[in-house]
Each structure stands twice: as structure tokens, then as C-alpha cells.
Amino acid sequence: MSRTFVGFGFGAIQAGLFLTEAFRSHQFERLVVVEIVPEVVNAVAQANAFTINIGFADHIESLTVGPVEIYRPQAPSARQLIVDAIVEASEMATAVPSVDHYTTGGADAIAALLAEGLVRKAAGEGPVAVIYTAENNTRAAEILEDAVLALAPGAAHAGILRRVQFLDTIIGKMSGAPAESADLAPIAPGFNRTFLVESFNRILITQVQRPAGGAMSASLDPAWDTFARGLETFVEKPDLAPFADAKLYGHNAGHALAGYLAHSLGFVRIDQLTARPDILTLVTDAMSNESGAALCHRYAGVDPLFTPAGFHAYAADLVTRMVNPYVRDTVARVGRDPVRKLGWQDRLIGAMRVSLDVGGEPWRYALGAAAAIDWLEIPGAETADFLNQLWLPEEPDAERRNQVSSLIFPA
């Protein structure tokens, strides 16, 4: 059976992960991508392919992926071609800046395009399909499913859910479009833009449900019995929640901590931290002994990751990857949007809170939070009020807020 893969959004993750892995799998006859930026669409369409740069531990190599069909839904006749590809697809992926983009664009929005194609799937056209959501939101699959069903006729809802599964993802892959690109292959000939991604590709996804007798058999198309993902490198997990916490309070928290400390030291690239092994040890220990210890307590027995040895190995591997000079990660990219990253539920403060919940002393993450505030150049006399106003909507308990604040700025 021929397979079609459809991607929505053409950034570094779509190009360097989903489309690249679909190409490498040799399981798909058609690679289709939907993008709204005209110059990107024109450049890739003219080449009928794109090139990605991949950072390994000791070198960078380029890979050309093609043939690739790329369509801008606003272009004449393109919309119908996109919808037809959705009907044909067995695997799809959204990789756009945020879940808000699912419904942006009216009739040409991702949710609208999917609704039209999936209504035809519900009627029996095309194969059953999974849709990977890569928007770094723990509810992305649910949000996209709701948005699609809201635009589809009610009579088609059961058929869509019988033949399509929306999957969450946990993507710990570093990627970007570096400014230092003179020695990198462009996305397409003559197009002044590049993608550089690390070689890491162990991506976790929601487990695909298959008929197993009882009510489940009645709610799913029998074709799921023989369904096999073309993107075989992805790892299915029955419950992503523990791993989402590990990503946010381990990977993301540690990365942010490294970024803000690197900024405090005047560094421009994250790999410059190799000159400060003490900082790298601090970051590893923060992930292992602060948030890691708390998560091992919370999720004991779930997976080998949630053991002291497992989480330390996870942290040490991330730090090694983080400072890989062939990934060229920048302090500006890692540290961007510090206000969000200082949020009560977000990486730095969230990591501190999970540690405090089990009696830990998260002084390393507190140091990172102080460095993030320094990044914002908030006058010292105003920092307490800034944090209070930032956290108050999510944590009304003043004592709890003060507990965290006092660790960041001890008396």
C-alpha cells in the first residue's frame, strides 16, 4: 500500500524531524507539507526538495529530502490538493509555533483543512491515520481534536474518531535556523535560510490504540489491527504525563538554567560553557538532585528513567548534547522569553516547586531564576513586586510564593 505523509508548518522541527524521518524510513511515496510563507513555498517547490543540516557529535552533514510537495493553502487550486493529500495520508504532523495557530486563517486554517479531509476519511476514503502534534503543549492533541470536531458536521464526529487518532509528542530535539550559516547548506538553492538540527531523534508519542476486544473494538476501525507507523523511530508510551514532567522540569529547566548562567558569564553560544565545567556540573546536579530526585519520588516504578541512575544519565546526556558545538545553540535562543520561563507553572519555578514538594533545597534552580531576572534588567527594588504580580494569578497563597521568592533572593 502506498503511503502519504502530510506536515503542517515548515520550520526546523517539521523539516528536520518529521519530514526527514519520513524520508529516511522509505515508507512513504509522497511527502507533502503545508506552509503559509510564500517565499519558502516558492523556493522549496522550485527545488522539489529541501536540505537540512544535521549536527552530530563531531561534525555537521547535510541531507537533501525529496521529492517534496509543498503547498500554500491560499494559492489557487492548492487547497483542494492539500485536502486530497489529507485523505490519502496515514501519518500527519503539526509543527507550528503554538496551538493558537490551529485555528488561524479562517477557511485555510489547519483545523479547517483537517476537518474537510477527515470528514471524507470518516466516510471511508483513504487509510486510518495518526496526527502527531508538536506544539510543546501537553494538551496539543486534545486541542487540535476539539478544533477539528468543532468544524466538522456532528454526524461525522464518530467516524473521524473511529479512523483518526490525535497523538501528543515529547520532542527533546534541539533545532533552529542559525545566523552563522555561511558554511551550512541552504534550505533550497539560492534561498538565504538554513536549518540546523541535532541528530537526536528519540521522540516519545502517545500510544496508538488498537482494537483489543470489548468496547474498544466497536469504537475503532478494524484497520487499526494491522496499522504500523512509518515513523518507526518514535517510541509509544501508554502515559506521556511522567515524561512530559521530565521534559519540562528536567530537560527544559536544565537548558534554561544553563542559558541564563551563560548569559551572566557574557557567553553568546551555549557550547562556550565547556570552558566552565563547574557550571556544567551545577546544571547536571540541578536536574539530577533537585527536580530529578522529586520526579523519581513521584513516578517511582513507572520507567527506568525515574530512578537516581536513570535520571542522572538523562541529565548528563542532555548536558553533553547541549554543549555540542556542531549544534551551535545560542544563549539568545535558549534564554528567549524569560518572563514566560519564570512563570509559576513553567520550567525554572516549576522545577523549584517539585523539589520543594518533597523537602528538597533547589538552590541551583533558584540561582537560574535570579539570572533570568538579571537578564530582564529589573531593578533590585522591583523584583519582589514583579514576581508577585507574575505568580499571583496562578498561586494565590502568599506564603507559598514567598517561600519560592526567598530562595531566589535570600535575605
FIMAR-889192 format. One record per residue (C-alpha): residue number from 1; residue in three letters; x, y, z. Coordinates in nm, 2 decimals, decimal comma, m for minus. Example, Ala and Ser with C-alpha at 12.3 -4.5 7.8 and 13.67 -1.06 7.14 Angstrom:
! residues 2
> num; residu; X; Y; Z
> 1; ALA; 1,23; m0,45; 0,78
> 2; SER; 1,37; m0,11; 0,71
! end
This chain:
! residues 411
> num; residu; X; Y; Z
> 1; MET; 0,00; 0,00; 0,00
> 2; SER; 0,14; 0,34; m0,09
> 3; ARG; 0,17; 0,59; 0,20
> 4; THR; 0,14; 0,96; 0,22
> 5; PHE; 0,28; 1,19; 0,49
> 6; VAL; 0,14; 1,54; 0,54
> 7; GLY; 0,31; 1,80; 0,76
> 8; PHE; 0,17; 2,14; 0,86
> 9; GLY; 0,42; 2,42; 0,91
> 10; PHE; 0,77; 2,42; 0,76
> 11; GLY; 1,01; 2,50; 1,05
> 12; ALA; 1,31; 2,32; 1,17
> 13; ILE; 1,12; 2,05; 1,36
> 14; GLN; 0,89; 1,97; 1,07
> 15; ALA; 1,17; 1,97; 0,82
> 16; GLY; 1,45; 1,83; 1,04
> 17; LEU; 1,24; 1,57; 1,23
> 18; PHE; 0,91; 1,47; 1,08
> 19; LEU; 0,98; 1,51; 0,71
> 20; THR; 1,34; 1,39; 0,75
> 21; GLU; 1,24; 1,08; 0,94
> 22; ALA; 0,96; 1,01; 0,70
> 23; PHE; 1,21; 1,03; 0,41
> 24; ARG; 1,47; 0,81; 0,59
> 25; SER; 1,21; 0,55; 0,67
> 26; HIS; 1,15; 0,47; 0,30
> 27; GLN; 0,79; 0,40; 0,40
> 28; PHE; 0,62; 0,70; 0,22
> 29; GLU; 0,57; 0,75; m0,15
> 30; ARG; 0,45; 1,11; m0,10
> 31; LEU; 0,59; 1,38; 0,13
> 32; VAL; 0,35; 1,68; 0,14
> 33; VAL; 0,39; 1,99; 0,35
> 34; VAL; 0,17; 2,29; 0,41
> 35; GLU; 0,33; 2,63; 0,47
> 36; ILE; 0,19; 2,99; 0,45
> 37; VAL; 0,51; 3,19; 0,38
> 38; PRO; 0,52; 3,25; 0,00
> 39; GLU; 0,90; 3,27; m0,04
> 40; VAL; 0,96; 2,95; 0,15
> 41; VAL; 0,69; 2,77; m0,06
> 42; ASN; 0,83; 2,90; m0,38
> 43; ALA; 1,19; 2,81; m0,30
> 44; VAL; 1,11; 2,45; m0,19
> 45; ALA; 0,86; 2,40; m0,47
> 46; GLN; 1,11; 2,50; m0,74
> 47; ALA; 1,37; 2,26; m0,60
> 48; ASN; 1,11; 1,99; m0,54
> 49; ALA; 1,32; 1,92; m0,23
> 50; PHE; 1,49; 2,08; 0,07
> 51; THR; 1,82; 2,04; 0,25
> 52; ILE; 1,86; 2,01; 0,62
> 53; ASN; 2,19; 2,03; 0,82
> 54; ILE; 2,24; 1,77; 1,09
> 55; GLY; 2,47; 1,82; 1,39
> 56; PHE; 2,64; 1,50; 1,51
> 57; ALA; 2,89; 1,48; 1,80
> 58; ASP; 3,19; 1,55; 1,58
> 59; HIS; 3,06; 1,70; 1,25
> 60; ILE; 2,78; 1,86; 1,06
> 61; GLU; 2,64; 1,69; 0,75
> 62; SER; 2,37; 1,79; 0,51
> 63; LEU; 2,08; 1,58; 0,39
> 64; THR; 1,86; 1,66; 0,09
> 65; VAL; 1,50; 1,54; 0,14
> 66; GLY; 1,28; 1,49; m0,17
> 67; PRO; 1,08; 1,48; m0,37
> 68; VAL; 0,86; 1,70; m0,15
> 69; GLU; 0,53; 1,87; m0,25
> 70; ILE; 0,47; 2,20; m0,07
> 71; TYR; 0,15; 2,40; m0,09
> 72; ARG; 0,03; 2,73; 0,04
> 73; PRO; m0,34; 2,69; 0,11
> 74; GLN; m0,42; 3,05; m0,01
> 75; ALA; m0,28; 2,98; m0,35
> 76; PRO; m0,53; 2,89; m0,63
> 77; SER; m0,61; 2,52; m0,65
> 78; ALA; m0,37; 2,44; m0,36
> 79; ARG; m0,64; 2,40; m0,10
> 80; GLN; m0,80; 2,10; m0,28
> 81; LEU; m0,46; 1,94; m0,33
> 82; ILE; m0,40; 1,97; 0,04
> 83; VAL; m0,74; 1,82; 0,14
> 84; ASP; m0,69; 1,53; m0,11
> 85; ALA; m0,34; 1,46; 0,05
> 86; ILE; m0,50; 1,46; 0,40
> 87; VAL; m0,75; 1,20; 0,28
> 88; GLU; m0,46; 0,99; 0,14
> 89; ALA; m0,23; 1,03; 0,45
> 90; SER; m0,17; 0,76; 0,71
> 91; GLU; 0,05; 0,99; 0,92
> 92; MET; 0,04; 1,37; 0,96
> 93; ALA; 0,22; 1,62; 1,19
> 94; THR; 0,16; 1,97; 1,30
> 95; ALA; 0,47; 2,17; 1,39
> 96; VAL; 0,37; 2,53; 1,42
> 97; PRO; 0,46; 2,80; 1,68
> 98; SER; 0,17; 2,73; 1,91
> 99; VAL; m0,17; 2,56; 1,94
> 100; ASP; m0,33; 2,90; 1,87
> 101; HIS; m0,22; 2,85; 1,50
> 102; TYR; m0,46; 2,56; 1,46
> 103; THR; m0,75; 2,79; 1,41
> 104; THR; m0,57; 3,09; 1,25
> 105; GLY; m0,65; 3,16; 0,89
> 106; GLY; m1,02; 3,11; 0,86
> 107; ALA; m1,11; 2,85; 0,59
> 108; ASP; m0,74; 2,79; 0,53
> 109; ALA; m0,65; 2,72; 0,90
> 110; ILE; m0,50; 2,38; 0,99
> 111; ALA; m0,81; 2,28; 1,17
> 112; ALA; m1,03; 2,37; 0,88
> 113; LEU; m0,82; 2,18; 0,63
> 114; LEU; m0,81; 1,88; 0,85
> 115; ALA; m1,19; 1,89; 0,91
> 116; GLU; m1,26; 1,88; 0,54
> 117; GLY; m1,02; 1,60; 0,48
> 118; LEU; m1,11; 1,39; 0,78
> 119; VAL; m1,49; 1,41; 0,71
> 120; ARG; m1,40; 1,22; 0,39
> 121; LYS; m1,19; 0,98; 0,59
> 122; ALA; m1,49; 0,93; 0,82
> 123; ALA; m1,69; 0,83; 0,52
> 124; GLY; m1,44; 0,55; 0,44
> 125; GLU; m1,20; 0,72; 0,20
> 126; GLY; m0,83; 0,67; 0,25
> 127; PRO; m0,65; 0,48; 0,53
> 128; VAL; m0,68; 0,52; 0,90
> 129; ALA; m0,43; 0,79; 1,02
> 130; VAL; m0,24; 0,93; 1,32
> 131; ILE; m0,17; 1,30; 1,36
> 132; TYR; 0,14; 1,39; 1,57
> 133; THR; 0,11; 1,73; 1,74
> 134; ALA; 0,44; 1,90; 1,81
> 135; GLU; 0,35; 2,23; 1,97
> 136; ASN; 0,51; 2,18; 2,31
> 137; ASN; 0,18; 2,18; 2,48
> 138; THR; 0,07; 1,88; 2,69
> 139; ARG; m0,29; 1,92; 2,56
> 140; ALA; m0,20; 1,98; 2,20
> 141; ALA; m0,36; 1,66; 2,06
> 142; GLU; m0,68; 1,73; 2,26
> 143; ILE; m0,69; 2,10; 2,15
> 144; LEU; m0,64; 2,00; 1,78
> 145; GLU; m0,90; 1,73; 1,80
> 146; ASP; m1,16; 1,97; 1,96
> 147; ALA; m1,08; 2,23; 1,70
> 148; VAL; m1,13; 1,99; 1,41
> 149; LEU; m1,45; 1,84; 1,55
> 150; ALA; m1,59; 2,19; 1,60
> 151; LEU; m1,56; 2,25; 1,23
> 152; ALA; m1,69; 1,91; 1,12
> 153; PRO; m2,05; 1,81; 1,09
> 154; GLY; m2,17; 1,64; 1,41
> 155; ALA; m2,27; 1,33; 1,21
> 156; ALA; m1,90; 1,28; 1,11
> 157; HIS; m1,75; 1,30; 1,46
> 158; ALA; m1,78; 0,93; 1,54
> 159; GLY; m1,64; 0,83; 1,21
> 160; ILE; m1,34; 1,07; 1,25
> 161; LEU; m1,26; 0,93; 1,59
> 162; ARG; m1,30; 0,58; 1,46
> 163; ARG; m1,04; 0,63; 1,19
> 164; VAL; m0,81; 0,91; 1,32
> 165; GLN; m0,60; 0,94; 1,63
> 166; PHE; m0,45; 1,26; 1,75
> 167; LEU; m0,12; 1,20; 1,93
> 168; ASP; 0,08; 1,41; 2,17
> 169; THR; 0,46; 1,42; 2,14
> 170; ILE; 0,76; 1,49; 2,36
> 171; ILE; 1,04; 1,63; 2,15
> 172; GLY; 1,37; 1,67; 2,31
> 173; LYS; 1,55; 1,76; 1,99
> 174; MET; 1,75; 2,09; 1,96
> 175; SER; 1,70; 2,27; 1,64
> 176; GLY; 1,70; 2,61; 1,48
> 177; ALA; 1,78; 2,85; 1,19
> 178; PRO; 2,13; 2,98; 1,29
> 179; ALA; 2,25; 3,32; 1,19
> 180; GLU; 2,60; 3,17; 1,14
> 181; SER; 2,52; 2,99; 0,82
> 182; ALA; 2,79; 3,07; 0,57
> 183; ASP; 2,92; 2,71; 0,58
> 184; LEU; 2,57; 2,55; 0,60
> 185; ALA; 2,36; 2,42; 0,31
> 186; PRO; 2,06; 2,65; 0,24
> 187; ILE; 1,71; 2,50; 0,26
> 188; ALA; 1,69; 2,54; m0,12
> 189; PRO; 1,94; 2,67; m0,38
> 190; GLY; 1,95; 3,05; m0,38
> 191; PHE; 1,74; 3,08; m0,07
> 192; ASN; 1,91; 3,26; 0,22
> 193; ARG; 1,79; 3,04; 0,50
> 194; THR; 1,92; 2,73; 0,67
> 195; PHE; 1,80; 2,47; 0,92
> 196; LEU; 2,04; 2,30; 1,17
> 197; VAL; 1,91; 2,02; 1,39
> 198; GLU; 2,09; 1,78; 1,62
> 199; SER; 2,10; 1,41; 1,52
> 200; PHE; 1,89; 1,31; 1,83
> 201; ASN; 1,56; 1,15; 1,72
> 202; ARG; 1,43; 0,95; 2,02
> 203; ILE; 1,08; 1,11; 2,03
> 204; LEU; 0,81; 0,99; 2,27
> 205; ILE; 0,45; 0,98; 2,15
> 206; THR; 0,11; 0,88; 2,28
> 207; GLN; 0,05; 0,50; 2,24
> 208; VAL; m0,16; 0,42; 1,93
> 209; GLN; m0,48; 0,25; 2,04
> 210; ARG; m0,57; m0,08; 1,86
> 211; PRO; m0,88; m0,29; 1,89
> 212; ALA; m0,85; m0,53; 2,18
> 213; GLY; m1,19; m0,67; 2,23
> 214; GLY; m1,49; m0,53; 2,42
> 215; ALA; m1,60; m0,17; 2,37
> 216; MET; m1,27; m0,06; 2,21
> 217; SER; m1,33; m0,29; 1,91
> 218; ALA; m1,66; m0,12; 1,85
> 219; SER; m1,51; 0,23; 1,86
> 220; LEU; m1,22; 0,18; 1,63
> 221; ASP; m1,19; 0,09; 1,26
> 222; PRO; m1,06; m0,28; 1,23
> 223; ALA; m0,78; m0,14; 1,01
> 224; TRP; m0,60; m0,04; 1,33
> 225; ASP; m0,53; m0,41; 1,39
> 226; THR; m0,27; m0,41; 1,11
> 227; PHE; m0,17; m0,04; 1,13
> 228; ALA; 0,20; 0,02; 1,16
> 229; ARG; 0,36; 0,36; 1,18
> 230; GLY; 0,60; 0,45; 0,90
> 231; LEU; 0,79; 0,67; 1,15
> 232; GLU; 0,91; 0,37; 1,34
> 233; THR; 1,18; 0,56; 1,53
> 234; PHE; 0,92; 0,72; 1,76
> 235; VAL; 0,86; 0,55; 2,09
> 236; GLU; 0,50; 0,49; 2,21
> 237; LYS; 0,42; 0,54; 2,58
> 238; PRO; 0,08; 0,45; 2,74
> 239; ASP; 0,10; 0,76; 2,96
> 240; LEU; 0,31; 1,06; 2,85
> 241; ALA; 0,24; 1,26; 3,16
> 242; PRO; 0,55; 1,15; 3,36
> 243; PHE; 0,77; 1,21; 3,06
> 244; ALA; 0,62; 1,55; 3,00
> 245; ASP; 0,72; 1,64; 3,35
> 246; ALA; 1,07; 1,51; 3,29
> 247; LYS; 1,09; 1,72; 2,98
> 248; LEU; 0,96; 2,04; 3,14
> 249; TYR; 1,12; 2,01; 3,48
> 250; GLY; 1,43; 1,83; 3,37
> 251; HIS; 1,53; 1,90; 3,01
> 252; ASN; 1,37; 2,24; 2,97
> 253; ALA; 1,46; 2,36; 3,33
> 254; GLY; 1,82; 2,25; 3,29
> 255; HIS; 1,85; 2,41; 2,95
> 256; ALA; 1,71; 2,74; 3,08
> 257; LEU; 1,94; 2,73; 3,38
> 258; ALA; 2,24; 2,68; 3,15
> 259; GLY; 2,12; 2,96; 2,92
> 260; TYR; 2,08; 3,22; 3,19
> 261; LEU; 2,40; 3,13; 3,37
> 262; ALA; 2,58; 3,15; 3,03
> 263; HIS; 2,43; 3,50; 2,98
> 264; SER; 2,55; 3,61; 3,32
> 265; LEU; 2,90; 3,50; 3,21
> 266; GLY; 2,88; 3,70; 2,89
> 267; PHE; 2,87; 3,40; 2,66
> 268; VAL; 2,70; 3,40; 2,32
> 269; ARG; 2,68; 3,03; 2,25
> 270; ILE; 2,59; 2,76; 2,48
> 271; ASP; 2,89; 2,55; 2,39
> 272; GLN; 3,11; 2,82; 2,55
> 273; LEU; 3,01; 2,66; 2,88
> 274; THR; 3,27; 2,39; 2,81
> 275; ALA; 3,51; 2,64; 2,95
> 276; ARG; 3,32; 2,63; 3,28
> 277; PRO; 3,30; 2,26; 3,39
> 278; ASP; 3,18; 2,38; 3,73
> 279; ILE; 2,87; 2,53; 3,57
> 280; LEU; 2,80; 2,21; 3,37
> 281; THR; 2,83; 2,01; 3,69
> 282; LEU; 2,59; 2,25; 3,86
> 283; VAL; 2,33; 2,21; 3,57
> 284; THR; 2,37; 1,83; 3,58
> 285; ASP; 2,32; 1,83; 3,96
> 286; ALA; 2,02; 2,06; 3,94
> 287; MET; 1,84; 1,81; 3,70
> 288; SER; 1,96; 1,50; 3,89
> 289; ASN; 1,93; 1,61; 4,26
> 290; GLU; 1,67; 1,88; 4,26
> 291; SER; 1,39; 1,82; 4,00
> 292; GLY; 1,51; 1,47; 3,92
> 293; ALA; 1,50; 1,34; 4,27
> 294; ALA; 1,15; 1,48; 4,31
> 295; LEU; 1,03; 1,32; 3,99
> 296; CYS; 1,19; 0,99; 4,08
> 297; HIS; 0,99; 1,00; 4,40
> 298; ARG; 0,67; 1,10; 4,22
> 299; TYR; 0,70; 0,84; 3,94
> 300; ALA; 0,88; 0,55; 4,11
> 301; GLY; 0,84; 0,23; 3,92
> 302; VAL; 0,69; 0,39; 3,60
> 303; ASP; 1,01; 0,36; 3,39
> 304; PRO; 1,39; 0,32; 3,44
> 305; LEU; 1,42; 0,69; 3,37
> 306; PHE; 1,26; 0,76; 3,71
> 307; THR; 1,55; 0,61; 3,92
> 308; PRO; 1,85; 0,80; 4,05
> 309; ALA; 2,08; 0,64; 3,80
> 310; GLY; 1,83; 0,67; 3,51
> 311; PHE; 1,77; 1,04; 3,57
> 312; HIS; 2,14; 1,12; 3,62
> 313; ALA; 2,22; 0,95; 3,29
> 314; TYR; 1,94; 1,15; 3,13
> 315; ALA; 2,08; 1,48; 3,27
> 316; ALA; 2,44; 1,40; 3,18
> 317; ASP; 2,34; 1,31; 2,82
> 318; LEU; 2,14; 1,63; 2,78
> 319; VAL; 2,43; 1,85; 2,91
> 320; THR; 2,67; 1,67; 2,66
> 321; ARG; 2,42; 1,74; 2,38
> 322; MET; 2,36; 2,09; 2,49
> 323; VAL; 2,72; 2,20; 2,46
> 324; ASN; 2,78; 2,02; 2,13
> 325; PRO; 2,95; 2,28; 1,91
> 326; TYR; 2,81; 2,12; 1,60
> 327; VAL; 2,45; 2,22; 1,71
> 328; ARG; 2,55; 2,59; 1,75
> 329; ASP; 2,28; 2,66; 2,00
> 330; THR; 2,28; 3,02; 2,11
> 331; VAL; 2,23; 3,18; 2,45
> 332; ALA; 1,97; 3,42; 2,29
> 333; ARG; 1,76; 3,12; 2,16
> 334; VAL; 1,78; 2,92; 2,49
> 335; GLY; 1,70; 3,22; 2,71
> 336; ARG; 1,44; 3,39; 2,50
> 337; ASP; 1,11; 3,49; 2,67
> 338; PRO; 1,24; 3,48; 3,03
> 339; VAL; 0,91; 3,61; 3,17
> 340; ARG; 0,73; 3,30; 3,05
> 341; LYS; 1,01; 3,08; 3,17
> 342; LEU; 0,98; 3,24; 3,52
> 343; GLY; 0,61; 3,15; 3,53
> 344; TRP; 0,47; 2,96; 3,83
> 345; GLN; 0,40; 2,65; 3,63
> 346; ASP; 0,70; 2,68; 3,39
> 347; ARG; 1,04; 2,53; 3,39
> 348; LEU; 1,25; 2,72; 3,65
> 349; ILE; 0,99; 2,79; 3,91
> 350; GLY; 0,81; 2,46; 3,84
> 351; ALA; 1,13; 2,27; 3,89
> 352; MET; 1,19; 2,45; 4,22
> 353; ARG; 0,83; 2,37; 4,33
> 354; VAL; 0,85; 2,00; 4,26
> 355; SER; 1,17; 1,98; 4,46
> 356; LEU; 1,02; 2,18; 4,75
> 357; ASP; 0,72; 1,94; 4,75
> 358; VAL; 0,95; 1,66; 4,86
> 359; GLY; 1,16; 1,86; 5,10
> 360; GLY; 1,44; 1,94; 4,86
> 361; GLU; 1,65; 2,26; 4,85
> 362; PRO; 1,65; 2,38; 4,49
> 363; TRP; 1,92; 2,65; 4,53
> 364; ARG; 2,06; 2,58; 4,18
> 365; TYR; 1,73; 2,65; 4,00
> 366; ALA; 1,69; 2,95; 4,23
> 367; LEU; 2,03; 3,07; 4,10
> 368; GLY; 1,90; 3,03; 3,75
> 369; ALA; 1,58; 3,22; 3,82
> 370; ALA; 1,79; 3,51; 3,96
> 371; ALA; 2,00; 3,50; 3,65
> 372; ALA; 1,68; 3,51; 3,44
> 373; ILE; 1,56; 3,82; 3,63
> 374; ASP; 1,90; 3,97; 3,58
> 375; TRP; 1,85; 3,91; 3,20
> 376; LEU; 1,53; 4,12; 3,22
> 377; GLU; 1,73; 4,41; 3,39
> 378; ILE; 1,46; 4,46; 3,65
> 379; PRO; 1,59; 4,70; 3,93
> 380; GLY; 1,65; 4,51; 4,25
> 381; ALA; 1,39; 4,71; 4,45
> 382; GLU; 1,12; 4,60; 4,20
> 383; THR; 1,20; 4,23; 4,17
> 384; ALA; 0,98; 4,11; 4,45
> 385; ASP; 0,68; 4,30; 4,32
> 386; PHE; 0,75; 4,17; 3,97
> 387; LEU; 0,75; 3,81; 4,08
> 388; ASN; 0,44; 3,86; 4,30
> 389; GLN; 0,24; 4,00; 4,01
> 390; LEU; 0,37; 3,73; 3,77
> 391; TRP; 0,27; 3,44; 4,01
> 392; LEU; m0,04; 3,57; 4,18
> 393; PRO; m0,29; 3,46; 3,91
> 394; GLU; m0,17; 3,10; 3,94
> 395; GLU; m0,08; 3,08; 4,31
> 396; PRO; m0,29; 3,30; 4,55
> 397; ASP; m0,11; 3,16; 4,85
> 398; ALA; 0,12; 3,44; 4,96
> 399; GLU; 0,32; 3,21; 5,19
> 400; ARG; 0,39; 2,97; 4,91
> 401; ARG; 0,50; 3,25; 4,67
> 402; ASN; 0,72; 3,40; 4,94
> 403; GLN; 0,88; 3,06; 5,00
> 404; VAL; 1,00; 3,04; 4,64
> 405; SER; 1,09; 3,41; 4,62
> 406; SER; 1,31; 3,39; 4,93
> 407; LEU; 1,51; 3,11; 4,77
> 408; ILE; 1,58; 3,33; 4,47
> 409; PHE; 1,66; 3,64; 4,67
> 410; PRO; 1,76; 3,52; 5,02
> 411; ALA; 1,77; 3,79; 5,29
! end
